[in-house]
Amino acid sequence: LEVGNGAKPTPASTVALEVSGPYPWGQMPQQAQAPQKMPDTKLSEIEMTAIREALMQMPAGSKWEIALPPDKAFGADPRSPFPPNVAVVFQVKLVSVK
């Protein structure tokens, strides 16, 4: 969605993010919700492994749409706001890397 030209984070990096979603696969609204600004977070502390892996490929300033299959997202977790085994999509902007 946007190409950044900053540094790519490592597991030891602290990142600032703006995140919209998750949305069920194929159900992202035309006008996505306003992104949520996430406080500076150590990359290694981000819960979803697939999101961490995607972030390590993103240059700072980039905004990507990240789609996760059910087994990389919430799976059959009953605490999830989604039905079991649903693929989800996030819009993630990597604001900064420290």
Disulfide bonds with the S-S distance in Angstrom:
none
